[in-house]
Amino acid sequence: MLHATDLVVTLTSTVGLEGHLAGCRLIQVLGSVFDNAMPLARYGIADATVQVDAIAQALDCWVDAPRLAMQGQATATQRVLAVMGKFL
């Protein structure tokens, strides 16, 4: 389903990472106790990080943004491992 989606909004779910790998734009909502464990914007995965009260603004900003270009001809496994490597 993520390949049919242009934008993902998440707190700390791995669906955000999966969406990014599928070419979706990503907005991370802050406020979880796991924010420090999943700094998606710091790793270049999230396009924006916002508090709950700013979700509407972020959606307005990113909803019409083009999908991300897929990363070459790498397999899905190679792309997942490359992103996971950024966390280490």
N, C-alpha and C positions, 0 to 999 in steps of 0.2 A: 504494500500500500504506500510506502514512503516514496516510491518512484512516481506515484501519481500526486504527490503533495509538494507544494512549493515552500511551505513555511511550517516549522515545528516550534511549539512553545513548551518548555519543560522547566522543572525545578532542577532535579539532578538525575533524572531517568537516563538510562542508556539509550533510550529511544532518540534523544537529542543527538547523541554521537552517531547512531545509525542513520538518522535523517541527514546529518551533515555528509556522511559517506555516500548517501544516495543523491546528493546534490541540493538538498533543501537548505533554505535559510534557517537560522536558529536563533531564537530569543530565549535566554535563560532568565527565569524569574528567581530573584534572590529572596532569602528569608528562611531557608532550610538550615537545619543544624549541619547539613553536609555541604554547604557552600564551599568551604575551604578544601574539601576532598574532591570537588568537581569544578575547578576553575576553568570552565569551558572557554570563556573569552580570552583568558590569559594564554591558553594553548592555541588560540586562533581558530577555535571551533565555533563558538557562538558569535553571531554578528552583533548582538547587544545583550547586556545584562541590565535588568530593571527590577525595581520593587513592584509589588503587586499593584499599587495604585498607578503605575505608569505603563501597564500592559497595553492599554488602548493606544497611547501615543506610539509605542514601539510597533504595534501592528500597523498603524497608519504609515509609519516610516518604511517598513520592510515588506508589506504585503504585495507591493507591485515590483519589488526588486527581482531581477532575473535569477533563475536558478544558478547554482554554482556549476562551473565546468567540471565534468568528471575527470578524475586524475588518470590520464593516460590509458594504457591498456592493462593496467595492473588488475589482478584478480581481487575479488572482494576480501579474501583472506589477507593478501598483501596490503591492501589499503587499511584494514582494521589494525594489523600489526604496526604499520607506520604511525597511525594515530596513537596507539597504545604506547609506542616508544617515546612519544612526546611527554607522557606522564611519568616516565622513569627518570 
